Amino acid sequence: MDRIERPLNPMADVFVRYLLGSEENKDILIDFINAVFAQKGHDLVVEIELLNPFNLRSIGATKESILDVKARDNRGRWINVEIQIAGDENFA
């Protein structure tokens, strides 16, 4: 059977999670976060701990969410990385 070749979408959740959310690629994640932080004048990240990206709902009215990457930096700050292709008024 012939395989249909399709280009890999670099914004697909699985690709983003693999690239930014794996232990082997933590240096890439730190560089990505620091590029954003530097542009906004924030302190840079030195070390990061990858966390479970699943957020179970805490109250009945909310829903479970899955982030592309969830981490905590060396200063205890929570960093949630979510790549969005389409705009959404709920995201800052």
Buried (B, 14 or more C-beta within 10 A) or exposed (E): EEEEEEEEEEEEBEBBBEBBBEEEBBEEBBEBBBEEBEEEEEEEBEEBEBBEBEBEEEEEEEEEEEBBBBBBBEEEEEBEBBBEEEEEEEEE
